[in-house]
Amino acid sequence: MSLREALHRILSDYPTAKGQPFEANALADFVRHDAEATVEEALGESRKGLLVGGSPGQGNWAAVPWISVFDPVVTTSASRGYYVVYLFHASKPVVFLSLNQGTTAVRNQFGALTRDVLRKRADLMRGWVPEFLRLLPVTEIELGSTTRLPRDYAAGHVLGKMYSMSDLPEELALRTDLQAIIRAYRVLAHRENTDDLELQREAVEEFNLASATSVTEIRKYTFHKRVERNSVAVKQVKEFHGLNCQACGLNFFERYGSIGEGFIEAHHLRAISSLEEGIAVDYDIAEDFAVLCANCHRMIHRSSEPNNLAAFRALVRSRKH
């Protein structure tokens, strides 16, 4: 099935379907399965490392169904962080391709100020990726519902495109737009917060950088830290490599008891210089990651070859004798 066919089916069938029982509904199943798979396939080479999820609602029909694309470096949930999403209008045959924000975490923190916070953050995000506004010019959306979530989605929208059922673009154009907004998403992940002086200070200290290091390099270093802290990758790294530091052998449970159970840090061995804005970060758990205790993790970043685990292990062992 093409992306165009999948979007057209949801746009045409949703008004009728939401008047039917939700459980075991054919369109609800389509959104959760076939439409997800179609979006994933339409990502092409951009799909590397991404997760796709769709929801027509939970227990009842949603006012605004959605199909989302998540980069685990940023988030794995529509409730926090930011992500790419198709949002279907509540009452019109219109769908928005949107770079949007997780609203639940913001609402839990800010309450009545949520939409003001989301709009301000959306403005900041547009400022970090201005070159994509020509390709994805829609900066305001309206979803046709007065309920909370759709209005929050509208406030969290950063940039994107709008499509109507009567004038859906051809398949190539839809795929081009989807892949463009994924590039914007990944570039944003590299750039966000790199104008934060405190974050720059942390990068300089942790990675032993010269104070004159360029903003471009600082972006790479801070993004590298985010890759290492990605909860999905960390879980897989622990399962593959175990819980003993691969440099000094420390096991936190053996040293500290129950408070250290399951604890170890993931170190990304991909050379930082190879990271590029908008390019997928592939996760080869066996080759690209190691598990290190906190001290060794900090020290390997201060070494001349932070991607050379064998050399660092030799250094650590040489100091033991």
C-alpha positions as CSV (number, residue, x, y, z in Angstrom):
1,M,0.0,0.0,0.0
2,S,1.2,3.5,-0.8
3,L,1.4,6.3,1.7
4,R,-1.1,8.2,-0.3
5,E,-3.6,5.3,-0.1
6,A,-3.1,4.9,3.6
7,L,-3.7,8.6,4.3
8,H,-6.7,8.7,2.0
9,R,-8.3,5.7,3.7
10,I,-8.1,7.2,7.1
11,L,-9.4,10.6,5.9
12,S,-12.3,9.0,4.1
13,D,-13.3,6.3,6.6
14,Y,-12.7,8.0,10.0
15,P,-15.9,10.1,10.1
16,T,-18.0,7.0,9.7
17,A,-15.8,4.7,11.8
18,K,-15.9,6.9,14.9
19,G,-19.6,6.4,15.0
20,Q,-19.1,2.7,15.3
21,P,-18.0,0.5,18.3
22,F,-14.3,1.0,18.9
23,E,-13.3,-2.5,19.9
24,A,-12.1,-4.7,17.0
25,N,-12.9,-1.9,14.5
26,A,-11.3,-2.4,11.1
27,L,-10.1,1.2,10.7
28,A,-8.7,1.2,14.3
29,D,-6.7,-1.9,13.5
30,F,-5.6,-0.3,10.2
31,V,-4.2,2.7,11.9
32,R,-2.3,0.6,14.5
33,H,-0.8,-1.8,12.0
34,D,-1.0,-1.3,8.2
35,A,-0.8,2.5,8.4
36,E,2.2,2.2,10.7
37,A,4.0,-0.2,8.4
38,T,3.2,2.1,5.4
39,V,4.7,5.1,7.1
40,E,7.8,3.2,8.1
41,E,8.3,2.0,4.6
42,A,7.8,5.5,3.2
43,L,10.7,6.7,5.3
44,G,13.1,4.9,3.0
45,E,16.7,5.3,4.1
46,S,15.6,7.7,6.8
47,R,14.0,5.0,8.8
48,K,17.3,3.9,10.4
49,G,17.0,4.0,14.2
50,L,13.4,5.3,14.2
51,L,10.2,4.0,15.8
52,V,6.7,4.3,14.3
53,G,3.5,4.2,16.2
54,G,-0.2,4.9,15.5
55,S,-3.2,5.5,17.7
56,P,-6.9,5.8,16.8
57,G,-7.6,6.1,20.6
58,Q,-7.4,4.1,23.7
59,G,-10.6,2.3,24.6
60,N,-12.6,5.0,22.7
61,W,-12.1,6.9,19.5
62,A,-9.6,9.8,19.8
63,A,-10.8,13.2,18.6
64,V,-7.6,13.3,16.6
65,P,-6.0,10.0,15.5
66,W,-2.3,10.1,14.8
67,I,0.7,8.2,13.4
68,S,4.0,9.2,14.9
69,V,7.7,8.8,14.2
70,F,10.1,8.8,17.2
71,D,13.8,9.1,17.3
72,P,14.8,7.2,20.6
73,V,17.7,9.7,21.1
74,V,14.9,12.3,21.7
75,T,11.9,10.3,22.9
76,T,10.0,7.0,22.5
77,S,6.6,8.5,23.5
78,A,4.1,11.0,22.3
79,S,3.8,12.3,25.8
80,R,7.3,13.9,26.1
81,G,10.1,15.3,24.0
82,Y,9.3,16.0,20.4
83,Y,8.6,13.9,17.3
84,V,7.1,13.8,13.8
85,V,3.4,13.0,13.5
86,Y,0.5,12.8,11.1
87,L,-2.5,14.5,12.9
88,F,-5.9,14.0,11.4
89,H,-8.5,16.8,11.7
90,A,-11.4,16.0,14.0
91,S,-14.1,17.1,11.5
92,K,-12.6,17.8,8.1
93,P,-10.8,15.5,5.6
94,V,-7.5,17.2,6.4
95,V,-4.3,15.8,7.8
96,F,-1.2,17.7,9.0
97,L,2.4,16.4,8.8
98,S,3.8,18.0,12.0
99,L,7.0,18.3,13.9
100,N,5.3,18.5,17.3
101,Q,5.9,18.2,21.0
102,G,5.0,15.8,23.7
103,T,2.3,17.6,25.6
104,T,1.6,15.4,28.6
105,A,4.9,16.0,30.4
106,V,4.6,19.7,29.8
107,R,1.0,19.8,31.2
108,N,2.1,17.8,34.2
109,Q,4.7,20.5,35.0
110,F,3.0,23.7,33.9
111,G,-0.7,23.1,34.2
112,A,-2.7,26.1,32.9
113,L,0.4,27.6,31.3
114,T,0.9,24.6,29.1
115,R,0.0,26.1,25.8
116,D,2.0,29.2,26.4
117,V,5.0,27.1,27.1
118,L,4.4,24.9,24.1
119,R,4.1,27.9,21.8
120,K,7.3,29.5,23.1
121,R,9.2,26.2,22.7
122,A,7.8,25.9,19.2
123,D,9.1,29.4,18.3
124,L,12.6,28.4,19.7
125,M,12.6,25.2,17.7
126,R,11.8,27.0,14.5
127,G,14.7,29.3,15.2
128,W,17.0,26.3,15.4
129,V,16.0,24.9,12.0
130,P,15.1,28.0,9.9
131,E,16.3,26.4,6.6
132,F,13.4,23.9,6.7
133,L,10.7,26.5,6.8
134,R,10.7,26.8,3.0
135,L,10.1,23.1,2.6
136,L,7.7,22.8,5.6
137,P,6.0,26.2,5.7
138,V,2.9,25.5,7.9
139,T,3.6,27.0,11.3
140,E,0.1,27.1,12.7
141,I,-2.5,24.3,12.7
142,E,-6.1,23.9,13.9
143,L,-7.5,20.5,14.5
144,G,-11.3,21.1,14.8
145,S,-11.8,20.1,18.4
146,T,-12.2,22.0,21.7
147,T,-11.0,19.1,23.8
148,R,-7.6,19.4,25.6
149,L,-5.3,17.2,23.6
150,P,-6.0,18.5,20.1
151,R,-5.6,22.1,21.4
152,D,-2.3,21.1,23.0
153,Y,-1.2,19.5,19.7
154,A,-2.0,22.8,17.9
155,A,0.1,24.8,20.4
156,G,3.0,22.3,20.2
157,H,3.2,22.4,16.4
158,V,6.6,23.6,15.1
159,L,6.5,23.3,11.3
160,G,5.1,21.0,8.6
161,K,2.6,20.6,5.8
162,M,-1.2,20.4,5.4
163,Y,-3.0,18.0,3.0
164,S,-6.7,17.7,2.1
165,M,-8.3,14.5,0.9
166,S,-9.5,16.2,-2.3
167,D,-6.0,17.4,-3.2
168,L,-3.6,14.8,-1.8
169,P,-0.2,15.1,-3.4
170,E,1.3,12.2,-5.4
171,E,3.2,9.5,-3.6
172,L,6.7,10.9,-4.4
173,A,5.8,14.4,-3.0
174,L,4.4,12.8,0.2
175,R,7.5,10.8,0.7
176,T,9.7,13.7,0.0
177,D,7.9,15.8,2.6
178,L,8.1,13.0,5.2
179,Q,11.8,12.5,4.7
180,A,12.4,16.3,4.8
181,I,10.6,16.6,8.1
182,I,12.7,13.7,9.5
183,R,15.8,15.6,8.5
184,A,14.5,18.7,10.3
185,Y,13.8,16.5,13.3
186,R,17.3,15.1,13.4
187,V,19.0,18.4,12.8
188,L,17.0,19.9,15.7
189,A,18.2,17.0,17.9
190,H,21.8,18.1,17.1
191,R,21.2,21.8,17.6
192,E,18.8,22.2,20.5
193,N,20.2,23.9,23.6
194,T,23.7,24.4,22.1
195,D,23.3,28.1,22.8
196,D,23.0,27.2,26.5
197,L,26.2,28.4,28.3
198,E,25.8,25.9,31.1
199,L,25.5,23.0,28.6
200,Q,28.6,24.2,26.8
201,R,30.5,24.3,30.1
202,E,29.5,20.7,30.8
203,A,30.6,19.7,27.4
204,V,34.0,21.4,27.8
205,E,34.6,19.8,31.1
206,E,33.3,16.2,30.4
207,F,35.0,15.9,27.0
208,N,38.2,17.8,27.9
209,L,37.5,20.4,25.1
210,A,39.3,23.6,24.6
211,S,37.2,26.6,25.6
212,A,37.4,27.9,22.0
213,T,35.8,24.8,20.5
214,S,33.3,25.7,17.8
215,V,29.5,25.6,18.3
216,T,29.4,22.9,15.6
217,E,31.7,20.7,17.5
218,I,29.9,21.3,20.8
219,R,26.7,20.2,19.0
220,K,28.4,17.0,18.1
221,Y,29.6,16.4,21.6
222,T,26.3,17.1,23.3
223,F,24.5,14.9,20.7
224,H,27.0,12.2,21.5
225,K,26.0,12.4,25.2
226,R,22.3,12.1,24.2
227,V,23.1,8.9,22.2
228,E,24.8,7.4,25.3
229,R,21.8,8.3,27.5
230,N,19.2,6.9,25.1
231,S,17.2,4.6,27.3
232,V,16.4,2.1,24.5
233,A,20.0,1.8,23.5
234,V,21.2,1.6,27.2
235,K,18.9,-1.3,27.9
236,Q,20.0,-3.2,24.8
237,V,23.7,-2.5,25.6
238,K,23.4,-3.9,29.1
239,E,21.7,-7.0,27.8
240,F,24.4,-7.6,25.3
241,H,27.6,-6.5,27.1
242,G,26.6,-7.2,30.7
243,L,27.1,-5.2,33.9
244,N,30.9,-5.4,34.4
245,C,32.9,-2.3,33.4
246,Q,34.8,-3.4,30.2
247,A,37.8,-1.3,31.2
248,C,38.4,-2.0,35.0
249,G,36.0,-4.8,35.7
250,L,34.0,-3.1,38.3
251,N,30.5,-4.5,39.0
252,F,28.3,-2.0,40.9
253,F,26.2,-4.7,42.6
254,E,29.3,-6.5,43.9
255,R,30.8,-3.2,45.2
256,Y,27.7,-1.4,46.6
257,G,25.1,-4.1,47.0
258,S,21.4,-3.6,46.1
259,I,21.8,0.1,45.3
260,G,24.2,-0.8,42.5
261,E,22.0,-3.6,41.1
262,G,21.7,-3.2,37.3
263,F,23.8,-0.1,37.1
264,I,26.4,0.6,34.4
265,E,26.9,3.3,31.9
266,A,26.8,2.9,28.1
267,H,29.7,4.5,26.1
268,H,29.2,5.2,22.4
269,L,32.3,4.2,20.5
270,R,31.3,6.0,17.2
271,A,33.9,8.7,16.5
272,I,32.2,12.0,17.4
273,S,33.8,13.6,14.3
274,S,31.6,11.2,12.1
275,L,28.3,12.6,13.4
276,E,26.4,14.7,10.9
277,E,23.3,16.8,11.3
278,G,20.3,15.2,9.9
279,I,22.0,11.8,9.4
280,A,20.7,8.7,11.1
281,V,22.7,7.3,14.0
282,D,22.8,3.5,13.5
283,Y,23.0,1.5,16.7
284,D,25.2,-1.6,16.4
285,I,25.0,-2.7,20.0
286,A,28.0,-5.1,19.6
287,E,30.4,-2.8,17.8
288,D,29.4,0.8,18.6
289,F,28.9,0.5,22.4
290,A,30.8,-0.6,25.5
291,V,29.7,-0.6,29.2
292,L,31.8,1.4,31.6
293,C,31.7,2.4,35.2
294,A,31.2,6.2,35.8
295,N,34.9,6.9,36.4
296,C,36.1,5.0,33.3
297,H,33.4,6.6,31.2
298,R,34.5,10.0,32.3
299,M,38.2,9.2,31.7
300,I,37.8,7.6,28.3
301,H,36.2,10.9,27.1
302,R,39.3,12.7,28.3
303,S,41.6,10.3,26.5
304,S,43.0,11.0,23.0
305,E,41.1,8.1,21.5
306,P,37.6,7.9,23.2
307,N,36.5,5.4,20.5
308,N,39.4,3.0,21.2
309,L,38.3,0.7,24.0
310,A,41.2,-1.7,23.7
311,A,43.8,1.1,24.1
312,F,41.9,2.6,27.1
313,R,41.6,-0.9,28.7
314,A,45.3,-1.4,28.3
315,L,45.9,2.0,30.0
316,V,43.7,1.1,32.9
317,R,45.4,-2.3,33.4
318,S,48.9,-0.8,33.2
319,R,48.0,1.5,36.1
320,K,47.0,-1.5,38.2
321,H,50.6,-2.9,38.2
